[in-house]
Amino acid sequence: MHFPVQIGVGNFSISAHLLCETLAMVVGFRYFLYLRKRQPDAISDSNRVWILIGAAFGAFFFSRLLGSLEHPELFVNSPNKLLYFYANKTIIGGLLGGLLTVELVKKRLQVTHSSGDLFTFPLIVAMIIGRIGCFTTGVYEETYGVPTTSILGMDLGDGILRHPVTLYEIAFLLLLGGFLKYLERAHTLRDGYRFQVFMTLYLLFRLLLDFIKPGYTVFWEIGTIQLCCILGLFYYRHILWKLLIHPSLLYERH
């Protein structure tokens, strides 16, 4: 397999990464619309549109802000900081940024119902498709792992066996989706808890995963993205406590 992967049709070729990013957005959004038609939504159409706009803006801006700060020395020394800002992005910034702006929009609209539950499974599907695209870039985008001698090591384009962290993440997201389905099989999760459990477990996974990814560290071998994961886990500490100590508190009482 040659990295980065290009998909050719005649004399035309397109980056597999770009194709997967586009598919992730289209499929994720269409899946969201499909789910919204099949189950009741306590949020009105007009409010849901404003929430979607807030989520899109927050995800776009903060994914690039955190992506730029992942290597602050490169951002500071970049000759074109605006281009560097636009070109670098990370899903953690998108998730936390989208969460922040959605909560602000909901407060402005006085919406008290959870808006995240409907987004959860579409997000998982979109992230899996996006990570397939990241895998096709090999070492030409910073979504690869440190060198390893384990049987899981793969040559991602530089002749060195590395942890294929994008494949680890795809496997985790599949398991996470299955776990959420399992939680909801016999009981009804409290309003908003599907999304909160998703966020809590994904942030915890990324906090651990980034220890086997190369990059800038702030202190104690912890990078900028991991610091944001820790902040997110602090925000969701009540969910983490319930998952670890008292899972029955995740469910509605009848």
Backbone as CSV, one residue per row, in Angstrom:
resi,resn,N_x,N_y,N_z,CA_x,CA_y,CA_z,C_x,C_y,C_z
1,MET,0.848,-1.193,0.000,0.000,0.000,0.000,0.882,1.239,0.000
2,HIS,0.621,2.152,-0.919,1.415,3.365,-1.035,0.664,4.550,-0.423
3,PHE,1.369,5.279,0.426,0.786,6.447,1.094,1.389,7.730,0.522
4,PRO,0.603,8.807,0.447,-0.845,8.870,0.665,-1.604,8.252,-0.494
5,VAL,-2.756,7.687,-0.207,-3.552,6.987,-1.210,-4.281,7.994,-2.084
6,GLN,-4.164,7.793,-3.396,-4.891,8.599,-4.373,-5.839,7.691,-5.147
7,ILE,-7.035,8.163,-5.379,-8.012,7.396,-6.154,-8.091,8.000,-7.545
8,GLY,-7.745,7.201,-8.548,-7.696,7.693,-9.915,-8.864,7.217,-10.756
9,VAL,-9.401,8.126,-11.536,-10.440,7.791,-12.518,-10.002,8.403,-13.835
10,GLY,-9.460,7.565,-14.729,-8.909,8.084,-15.976,-7.677,8.939,-15.687
11,ASN,-7.677,10.155,-16.200,-6.560,11.069,-15.964,-6.741,11.909,-14.700
12,PHE,-7.857,11.677,-14.021,-8.169,12.470,-12.834,-7.906,11.657,-11.576
13,SER,-7.341,12.291,-10.562,-7.122,11.608,-9.287,-7.521,12.529,-8.143
14,ILE,-7.966,11.907,-7.053,-8.386,12.666,-5.879,-7.826,12.004,-4.634
15,SER,-7.502,12.798,-3.654,-7.006,12.274,-2.395,-8.090,11.444,-1.706
16,ALA,-7.729,10.239,-1.294,-8.680,9.399,-0.567,-9.088,10.060,0.741
17,HIS,-8.167,10.819,1.326,-8.462,11.525,2.572,-9.556,12.566,2.349
18,LEU,-9.408,13.358,1.311,-10.412,14.385,1.002,-11.756,13.746,0.691
19,LEU,-11.738,12.653,-0.044,-12.980,11.963,-0.391,-13.676,11.453,0.875
20,CYS,-12.905,10.866,1.786,-13.487,10.336,3.020,-14.002,11.463,3.911
21,GLU,-13.291,12.587,3.965,-13.763,13.729,4.758,-15.115,14.223,4.238
22,THR,-15.239,14.298,2.921,-16.495,14.745,2.318,-17.614,13.749,2.589
23,LEU,-17.304,12.460,2.409,-18.294,11.416,2.669,-18.721,11.417,4.132
24,ALA,-17.781,11.663,5.036,-18.089,11.673,6.463,-19.141,12.725,6.779
25,MET,-18.970,13.919,6.228,-19.930,14.997,6.490,-21.291,14.690,5.870
26,VAL,-21.286,14.203,4.622,-22.549,13.931,3.918,-23.290,12.777,4.582
27,VAL,-22.594,11.668,4.811,-23.239,10.485,5.392,-23.696,10.773,6.821
28,GLY,-22.838,11.444,7.611,-23.204,11.769,8.982,-24.455,12.624,9.056
29,PHE,-24.537,13.646,8.198,-25.695,14.537,8.220,-26.952,13.819,7.738
30,ARG,-26.816,13.010,6.679,-27.981,12.280,6.186,-28.469,11.274,7.230
31,TYR,-27.564,10.663,7.959,-27.934,9.726,9.007,-28.664,10.461,10.144
32,PHE,-28.202,11.659,10.471,-28.870,12.480,11.482,-30.314,12.778,11.066
33,LEU,-30.496,13.190,9.818,-31.845,13.488,9.331,-32.728,12.243,9.355
34,TYR,-32.164,11.111,9.009,-32.897,9.848,9.021,-33.363,9.513,10.438
35,LEU,-32.465,9.642,11.415,-32.823,9.341,12.798,-33.865,10.318,13.329
36,ARG,-33.746,11.580,12.933,-34.686,12.592,13.436,-36.106,12.330,12.927
37,LYS,-36.233,11.759,11.739,-37.555,11.430,11.214,-38.159,10.220,11.918
38,ARG,-37.293,9.326,12.411,-37.767,8.070,12.988,-38.073,8.162,14.477
39,GLN,-37.599,9.192,15.140,-37.852,9.304,16.567,-38.230,10.733,16.923
40,PRO,-39.046,10.917,17.960,-39.487,12.272,18.317,-38.326,13.150,18.766
41,ASP,-38.419,14.418,18.400,-37.404,15.395,18.779,-38.101,16.491,19.579
42,ALA,-37.705,16.635,20.830,-38.341,17.623,21.711,-37.979,19.054,21.343
43,ILE,-36.997,19.212,20.453,-36.538,20.545,20.057,-37.207,20.932,18.745
44,SER,-37.744,22.135,18.669,-38.457,22.597,17.471,-37.515,22.703,16.282
45,ASP,-38.097,22.727,15.082,-37.293,22.799,13.858,-36.414,24.046,13.840
46,SER,-36.983,25.206,14.186,-36.220,26.453,14.126,-35.060,26.435,15.132
47,ASN,-35.317,25.943,16.334,-34.248,25.871,17.331,-33.185,24.858,16.939
48,ARG,-33.637,23.747,16.336,-32.672,22.732,15.900,-31.751,23.289,14.819
49,VAL,-32.281,24.125,13.935,-31.445,24.740,12.896,-30.382,25.623,13.533
50,TRP,-30.768,26.454,14.515,-29.788,27.313,15.177,-28.755,26.486,15.936
51,ILE,-29.168,25.386,16.504,-28.229,24.506,17.202,-27.240,23.891,16.215
52,LEU,-27.737,23.494,15.047,-26.852,22.946,14.012,-25.843,23.990,13.545
53,ILE,-26.316,25.227,13.365,-25.409,26.308,12.957,-24.350,26.536,14.032
54,GLY,-24.781,26.555,15.300,-23.834,26.739,16.395,-22.823,25.614,16.465
55,ALA,-23.302,24.377,16.285,-22.406,23.219,16.325,-21.386,23.280,15.193
56,ALA,-21.850,23.636,13.993,-20.958,23.709,12.835,-19.890,24.781,13.026
57,PHE,-20.310,25.960,13.502,-19.349,27.043,13.721,-18.331,26.666,14.795
58,GLY,-18.819,26.150,15.920,-17.919,25.785,17.006,-16.942,24.704,16.605
59,ALA,-17.445,23.696,15.884,-16.582,22.603,15.445,-15.523,23.104,14.467
60,PHE,-15.938,23.954,13.523,-14.992,24.472,12.525,-13.905,25.321,13.178
61,PHE,-14.312,26.283,14.008,-13.344,27.218,14.576,-12.421,26.542,15.593
62,PHE,-13.000,25.809,16.532,-12.183,25.255,17.616,-11.371,24.048,17.180
63,SER,-11.822,23.323,16.139,-11.001,22.223,15.631,-9.692,22.780,15.062
64,ARG,-9.778,23.934,14.415,-8.588,24.544,13.842,-7.766,25.288,14.895
65,LEU,-8.426,25.870,15.876,-7.687,26.537,16.948,-6.835,25.528,17.711
66,LEU,-7.440,24.426,18.131,-6.682,23.415,18.863,-5.668,22.729,17.959
67,GLY,-6.027,22.518,16.679,-5.076,21.932,15.746,-3.843,22.804,15.567
68,SER,-4.037,24.123,15.556,-2.904,25.048,15.425,-2.053,25.045,16.686
69,LEU,-2.687,24.892,17.840,-1.961,24.923,19.107,-1.362,23.572,19.480
70,GLU,-1.637,22.544,18.660,-1.044,21.233,18.931,0.478,21.318,18.850
71,HIS,0.970,22.156,17.931,2.401,22.454,17.825,2.552,23.976,17.855
72,PRO,2.474,24.588,19.024,2.462,26.055,19.101,3.704,26.704,18.499
73,GLU,4.856,26.010,18.572,6.079,26.601,18.022,6.002,26.717,16.513
74,LEU,5.345,25.750,15.851,5.190,25.818,14.394,4.200,26.911,14.017
75,PHE,3.161,27.064,14.813,2.168,28.109,14.546,2.786,29.494,14.691
76,VAL,3.549,29.690,15.752,4.182,30.991,16.001,5.176,31.333,14.893
77,ASN,5.919,30.352,14.412,6.947,30.591,13.394,6.433,30.465,11.965
78,SER,5.144,30.190,11.797,4.592,30.035,10.455,4.575,31.379,9.721
79,PRO,5.031,31.413,8.467,5.008,32.673,7.711,3.594,33.119,7.347
80,ASN,2.674,32.163,7.290,1.266,32.481,6.985,0.395,31.837,8.060
81,LYS,0.171,32.552,9.120,-0.535,31.990,10.277,-1.989,31.654,9.946
82,LEU,-2.624,32.444,9.082,-4.010,32.173,8.722,-4.116,30.857,7.962
83,LEU,-3.191,30.616,7.035,-3.189,29.370,6.279,-2.891,28.191,7.203
84,TYR,-1.952,28.371,8.124,-1.610,27.312,9.079,-2.827,26.989,9.952
85,PHE,-3.519,28.045,10.382,-4.714,27.875,11.205,-5.767,27.069,10.453
86,TYR,-5.986,27.381,9.200,-7.022,26.713,8.418,-6.646,25.261,8.105
87,ALA,-5.362,25.009,7.876,-4.920,23.693,7.411,-4.831,22.657,8.524
88,ASN,-4.736,23.100,9.787,-4.564,22.171,10.894,-5.852,22.082,11.707
89,LYS,-6.283,20.858,11.939,-7.534,20.659,12.684,-7.453,19.352,13.461
90,THR,-8.289,19.251,14.485,-8.352,18.034,15.282,-9.788,17.800,15.753
91,ILE,-10.194,16.549,15.791,-11.567,16.214,16.145,-11.891,16.595,17.584
92,ILE,-10.899,16.542,18.478,-11.151,16.901,19.875,-11.576,18.367,19.973
93,GLY,-10.895,19.232,19.240,-11.287,20.642,19.211,-12.670,20.815,18.635
94,GLY,-12.995,20.021,17.603,-14.316,20.109,16.998,-15.417,19.681,17.958
95,LEU,-15.188,18.593,18.678,-16.202,18.100,19.614,-16.404,19.057,20.778
96,LEU,-15.308,19.497,21.394,-15.429,20.388,22.549,-15.900,21.783,22.134
97,GLY,-15.441,22.247,20.977,-15.886,23.546,20.483,-17.350,23.537,20.113
98,GLY,-17.793,22.458,19.462,-19.201,22.324,19.133,-20.060,22.259,20.385
99,LEU,-19.565,21.537,21.393,-20.286,21.461,22.674,-20.449,22.850,23.295
100,LEU,-19.363,23.619,23.293,-19.400,24.954,23.895,-20.401,25.862,23.191
101,THR,-20.332,25.928,21.867,-21.216,26.844,21.141,-22.669,26.380,21.184
102,VAL,-22.901,25.075,21.171,-24.272,24.581,21.272,-24.873,24.951,22.622
103,GLU,-24.103,24.810,23.693,-24.625,25.169,25.014,-24.933,26.664,25.090
104,LEU,-24.119,27.488,24.450,-24.391,28.926,24.427,-25.657,29.240,23.637
105,VAL,-25.818,28.561,22.490,-27.017,28.764,21.671,-28.261,28.312,22.425
106,LYS,-28.183,27.155,23.071,-29.324,26.639,23.812,-29.706,27.573,24.965
107,LYS,-28.700,28.134,25.618,-28.985,29.076,26.702,-29.684,30.311,26.160
108,ARG,-29.235,30.788,25.000,-29.850,31.968,24.380,-31.284,31.669,23.965
109,LEU,-31.542,30.456,23.477,-32.880,30.079,23.003,-33.743,29.531,24.136
110,GLN,-33.144,29.361,25.314,-33.842,28.799,26.484,-34.321,27.371,26.211
111,VAL,-33.476,26.602,25.532,-33.758,25.191,25.272,-33.176,24.373,26.424
112,THR,-33.997,23.563,27.067,-33.536,22.776,28.210,-33.334,21.302,27.878
113,HIS,-33.942,20.830,26.793,-33.774,19.432,26.404,-32.386,19.197,25.812
114,SER,-31.924,17.957,25.943,-30.637,17.594,25.341,-30.726,17.666,23.822
115,SER,-29.678,18.184,23.214,-29.613,18.225,21.746,-28.594,17.234,21.202
116,GLY,-27.814,16.613,22.094,-26.698,15.791,21.646,-27.029,14.350,21.335
117,ASP,-28.107,13.816,21.952,-28.396,12.400,21.762,-28.604,12.034,20.294
118,LEU,-29.310,12.890,19.559,-29.553,12.610,18.141,-28.274,12.670,17.308
119,PHE,-27.287,13.419,17.788,-26.030,13.554,17.045,-25.090,12.372,17.255
120,THR,-25.305,11.594,18.322,-24.278,10.647,18.759,-23.906,9.613,17.711
121,PHE,-24.869,8.843,17.241,-24.540,7.786,16.274,-24.106,8.352,14.916
122,PRO,-24.723,9.435,14.416,-24.177,10.050,13.201,-22.727,10.511,13.373
123,LEU,-22.392,11.028,14.554,-21.012,11.439,14.813,-20.070,10.245,14.757
124,ILE,-20.476,9.141,15.365,-19.627,7.951,15.367,-19.384,7.468,13.946
125,VAL,-20.446,7.409,13.148,-20.306,6.973,11.748,-19.391,7.917,10.977
126,ALA,-19.606,9.226,11.135,-18.789,10.214,10.426,-17.336,10.120,10.854
127,MET,-17.079,9.920,12.143,-15.705,9.832,12.636,-15.005,8.586,12.103
128,ILE,-15.724,7.480,11.991,-15.128,6.258,11.438,-14.719,6.483,9.984
129,ILE,-15.611,7.073,9.199,-15.285,7.347,7.790,-14.104,8.313,7.706
130,GLY,-14.115,9.347,8.555,-13.017,10.300,8.556,-11.691,9.662,8.917
131,ARG,-11.698,8.731,9.882,-10.453,8.069,10.296,-9.945,7.111,9.225
132,ILE,-10.843,6.556,8.434,-10.385,5.765,7.283,-9.568,6.668,6.359
133,GLY,-10.077,7.892,6.150,-9.349,8.851,5.329,-8.003,9.212,5.937
134,CYS,-7.968,9.403,7.253,-6.696,9.721,7.921,-5.697,8.586,7.744
135,PHE,-6.167,7.341,7.821,-5.275,6.196,7.644,-4.622,6.210,6.266
136,THR,-5.379,6.632,5.254,-4.839,6.610,3.886,-3.731,7.637,3.666
137,THR,-3.538,8.563,4.609,-2.458,9.541,4.457,-1.131,9.026,4.999
138,GLY,-1.171,7.928,5.774,0.064,7.399,6.342,0.749,8.400,7.258
139,VAL,2.044,8.613,7.027,2.815,9.551,7.860,2.785,10.966,7.293
140,TYR,1.987,11.182,6.257,1.943,12.501,5.627,0.914,13.420,6.294
141,GLU,0.290,12.943,7.346,-0.536,13.767,8.222,-0.316,13.246,9.630
142,GLU,-0.385,14.112,10.619,-0.014,13.705,11.973,-1.114,12.916,12.672
143,THR,-1.478,11.798,12.061,-2.429,10.875,12.676,-1.830,9.474,12.693
144,TYR,-0.530,9.398,12.921,0.166,8.114,12.985,0.776,7.959,14.370
145,GLY,1.240,6.751,14.666,1.764,6.465,15.988,3.281,6.424,16.040
146,VAL,3.793,6.244,17.228,5.238,6.141,17.434,5.709,4.773,16.937
147,PRO,7.000,4.618,16.709,7.520,3.306,16.288,7.228,2.223,17.324
148,THR,7.032,1.002,16.834,6.748,-0.121,17.719,7.335,-1.403,17.151
149,THR,7.642,-2.349,18.041,8.115,-3.676,17.613,7.012,-4.723,17.766
150,SER,5.807,-4.301,18.133,4.710,-5.247,18.324,4.194,-5.745,16.976
151,ILE,3.392,-6.806,17.032,2.851,-7.378,15.794,1.841,-6.450,15.140
152,LEU,1.416,-5.411,15.859,0.449,-4.456,15.309,1.116,-3.384,14.451
153,GLY,2.444,-3.316,14.488,3.154,-2.275,13.765,2.936,-2.350,12.261
154,MET,2.836,-1.180,11.633,2.655,-1.090,10.181,3.592,-0.037,9.610
155,ASP,4.039,-0.290,8.385,4.810,0.710,7.649,3.818,1.663,6.998
156,LEU,3.785,2.892,7.491,2.819,3.871,7.005,3.413,4.846,5.991
157,GLY,4.539,4.443,5.411,5.096,5.256,4.329,6.506,5.735,4.533
158,ASP,7.092,5.516,5.734,8.455,5.983,5.970,9.421,4.839,6.267
159,GLY,8.968,3.581,6.051,9.838,2.435,6.263,9.994,2.025,7.713
160,ILE,9.223,2.633,8.615,9.308,2.334,10.044,7.990,1.717,10.497
161,LEU,8.062,0.649,11.282,6.850,0.048,11.814,6.308,0.936,12.926
162,ARG,5.070,1.382,12.769,4.458,2.307,13.720,3.090,1.791,14.168
163,HIS,2.650,2.313,15.321,1.287,2.032,15.759,0.308,2.678,14.772
164,PRO,-0.588,1.887,14.175,-1.617,2.479,13.287,-2.770,3.026,14.134
165,VAL,-2.550,4.174,14.738,-3.506,4.687,15.729,-4.876,4.979,15.127
166,THR,-4.925,5.288,13.842,-6.239,5.524,13.223,-7.064,4.237,13.195
167,LEU,-6.405,3.093,12.971,-7.121,1.816,12.989,-7.567,1.478,14.410
168,TYR,-6.726,1.811,15.398,-7.135,1.609,16.797,-8.398,2.416,17.090
169,GLU,-8.424,3.645,16.573,-9.562,4.511,16.852,-10.820,4.011,16.166
170,ILE,-10.690,3.523,14.951,-11.845,2.963,14.252,-12.417,1.794,15.042
171,ALA,-11.526,0.899,15.517,-11.977,-0.245,16.317,-12.673,0.222,17.592
172,PHE,-12.105,1.251,18.245,-12.706,1.763,19.474,-14.086,2.352,19.206
173,LEU,-14.235,3.117,18.132,-15.522,3.738,17.817,-16.589,2.681,17.518
174,LEU,-16.201,1.602,16.852,-17.144,0.508,16.614,-17.585,-0.120,17.932
175,LEU,-16.625,-0.337,18.836,-16.953,-0.896,20.149,-17.805,0.073,20.963
176,LEU,-17.490,1.368,20.865,-18.242,2.373,21.607,-19.689,2.427,21.128
177,GLY,-19.884,2.377,19.809,-21.245,2.351,19.272,-22.014,1.130,19.761
178,GLY,-21.337,-0.035,19.769,-21.964,-1.248,20.263,-22.281,-1.169,21.751
179,PHE,-21.390,-0.537,22.522,-21.605,-0.384,23.959,-22.811,0.502,24.240
180,LEU,-22.958,1.579,23.475,-24.104,2.463,23.657,-25.411,1.735,23.323
181,LYS,-25.374,0.926,22.264,-26.550,0.122,21.925,-26.876,-0.856,23.057
182,TYR,-25.840,-1.432,23.653,-26.021,-2.367,24.759,-26.655,-1.670,25.956
183,LEU,-26.180,-0.460,26.277,-26.727,0.281,27.408,-28.213,0.560,27.223
184,GLU,-28.627,0.778,25.970,-30.005,1.172,25.696,-30.908,-0.013,25.356
185,ARG,-30.339,-1.209,25.399,-31.124,-2.372,24.984,-32.269,-2.662,25.959
186,ALA,-31.985,-2.627,27.242,-32.990,-3.007,28.234,-33.559,-1.824,29.012
187,HIS,-32.873,-0.699,28.989,-33.306,0.450,29.779,-33.247,1.720,28.928
188,THR,-33.829,2.785,29.458,-33.802,4.079,28.783,-32.805,4.991,29.482
189,LEU,-31.793,5.427,28.748,-30.828,6.352,29.321,-31.505,7.688,29.601
190,ARG,-31.024,8.383,30.601,-31.546,9.711,30.913,-31.315,10.649,29.733
191,ASP,-32.132,11.679,29.648,-32.027,12.654,28.563,-30.615,13.235,28.499
192,GLY,-29.980,13.090,27.356,-28.647,13.636,27.157,-27.519,12.696,27.487
193,TYR,-27.814,11.567,28.133,-26.730,10.703,28.612,-26.080,9.883,27.504
194,ARG,-26.800,9.612,26.417,-26.155,8.900,25.303,-24.961,9.703,24.795
195,PHE,-25.178,10.990,24.563,-24.095,11.841,24.069,-23.014,12.025,25.124
196,GLN,-23.414,12.182,26.374,-22.434,12.416,27.430,-21.559,11.191,27.680
197,VAL,-22.136,10.002,27.604,-21.339,8.779,27.733,-20.368,8.667,26.562
198,PHE,-20.860,8.955,25.360,-19.993,8.950,24.177,-18.811,9.897,24.362
199,MET,-19.086,11.133,24.755,-18.025,12.123,24.920,-17.042,11.697,26.003
200,THR,-17.546,11.218,27.124,-16.683,10.823,28.234,-15.726,9.713,27.836
201,LEU,-16.249,8.669,27.213,-15.407,7.534,26.854,-14.457,7.873,25.713
202,TYR,-14.908,8.706,24.768,-14.008,9.081,23.676,-12.876,9.959,24.184
203,LEU,-13.176,10.907,25.056,-12.129,11.761,25.622,-11.124,10.938,26.413
204,LEU,-11.613,9.963,27.172,-10.717,9.094,27.934,-9.833,8.279,26.993
205,PHE,-10.421,7.754,25.930,-9.655,6.984,24.940,-8.577,7.839,24.296
206,ARG,-8.929,9.055,23.876,-7.950,9.916,23.216,-6.845,10.371,24.170
207,LEU,-7.195,10.581,25.423,-6.179,10.922,26.417,-5.112,9.833,26.472
208,LEU,-5.532,8.575,26.443,-4.593,7.459,26.513,-3.910,7.211,25.168
209,LEU,-4.676,7.302,24.086,-4.126,7.016,22.753,-2.984,7.958,22.397
210,ASP,-3.095,9.217,22.793,-2.099,10.200,22.378,-0.744,10.010,23.050
211,PHE,-0.668,9.104,24.010,0.638,8.758,24.583,1.483,7.966,23.596
212,ILE,0.851,7.350,22.591,1.627,6.607,21.591,1.602,7.330,20.244
213,LYS,1.393,8.641,20.292,1.506,9.471,19.097,2.628,10.479,19.309
214,PRO,3.440,10.712,18.285,4.509,11.701,18.439,3.932,13.109,18.421
215,GLY,4.651,14.050,18.999,4.183,15.433,18.963,4.696,16.244,20.123
216,TYR,4.308,17.498,20.126,4.707,18.458,21.161,4.040,18.105,22.485
217,THR,4.793,18.193,23.574,4.226,17.967,24.897,4.405,19.211,25.749
218,VAL,3.423,19.477,26.602,3.456,20.648,27.464,4.222,20.340,28.733
219,PHE,3.851,19.273,29.418,4.566,18.811,30.609,4.162,17.369,30.880
220,TRP,5.041,16.623,31.586,4.775,15.225,31.951,4.373,14.391,30.742
221,GLU,4.968,14.681,29.590,4.661,13.945,28.355,3.205,14.093,27.928
222,ILE,2.558,15.166,28.376,1.161,15.433,28.015,1.114,16.563,27.002
223,GLY,0.377,16.350,25.914,0.278,17.348,24.857,-0.948,18.235,25.007
224,THR,-1.071,19.173,24.084,-2.176,20.132,24.121,-3.530,19.445,24.018
225,ILE,-3.649,18.479,23.108,-4.917,17.770,22.939,-5.270,17.000,24.205
226,GLN,-4.262,16.388,24.827,-4.532,15.643,26.056,-4.991,16.566,27.183
227,LEU,-4.443,17.772,27.239,-4.897,18.736,28.241,-6.378,19.058,28.043
228,CYS,-6.783,19.214,26.793,-8.198,19.482,26.506,-9.056,18.272,26.857
229,CYS,-8.528,17.065,26.647,-9.254,15.857,27.046,-9.469,15.836,28.557
230,ILE,-8.447,16.223,29.307,-8.557,16.261,30.770,-9.610,17.276,31.200
231,LEU,-9.619,18.444,30.555,-10.639,19.453,30.868,-12.036,18.932,30.548
232,GLY,-12.162,18.250,29.404,-13.454,17.678,29.028,-13.900,16.605,30.008
233,LEU,-12.969,15.773,30.457,-13.307,14.736,31.430,-13.705,15.348,32.773
234,PHE,-13.094,16.463,33.132,-13.499,17.146,34.357,-14.932,17.646,34.215
235,TYR,-15.273,18.169,33.038,-16.632,18.640,32.782,-17.632,17.486,32.900
236,TYR,-17.234,16.301,32.418,-18.111,15.132,32.434,-17.808,14.194,33.607
237,ARG,-17.241,14.700,34.664,-16.835,13.856,35.790,-18.014,13.100,36.404
238,HIS,-19.213,13.696,36.355,-20.379,13.013,36.913,-20.726,11.758,36.117
239,ILE,-20.522,11.815,34.808,-20.790,10.645,33.960,-19.717,9.582,34.195
240,LEU,-18.473,10.002,34.301,-17.381,9.053,34.550,-17.602,8.329,35.873
241,TRP,-18.027,9.077,36.889,-18.286,8.472,38.195,-19.415,7.453,38.102
242,LYS,-20.471,7.783,37.379,-21.600,6.854,37.254,-21.206,5.607,36.463
243,LEU,-20.420,5.776,35.420,-19.976,4.630,34.630,-19.128,3.676,35.459
244,LEU,-18.260,4.235,36.287,-17.319,3.417,37.044,-17.908,2.869,38.340
245,ILE,-18.764,3.654,39.009,-19.224,3.299,40.351,-20.684,2.859,40.393
246,HIS,-21.559,3.578,39.688,-22.996,3.332,39.828,-23.692,3.465,38.477
247,PRO,-23.524,2.490,37.568,-24.120,2.592,36.224,-25.643,2.737,36.217
248,SER,-26.317,2.230,37.244,-27.782,2.320,37.272,-28.271,3.766,37.283
249,LEU,-27.424,4.698,37.727,-27.809,6.107,37.754,-27.862,6.729,36.368
250,LEU,-27.390,5.997,35.361,-27.456,6.493,33.984,-28.867,6.376,33.414
251,TYR,-29.698,5.552,34.034,-31.006,5.241,33.464,-32.128,6.040,34.123
252,GLU,-33.193,6.219,33.382,-34.386,6.850,33.927,-35.051,5.907,34.924
253,ARG,-35.633,6.488,35.951,-36.356,5.689,36.933,-37.830,5.659,36.579
254,HIS,-38.393,4.483,36.659,-39.811,4.318,36.303,-40.639,4.076,37.562
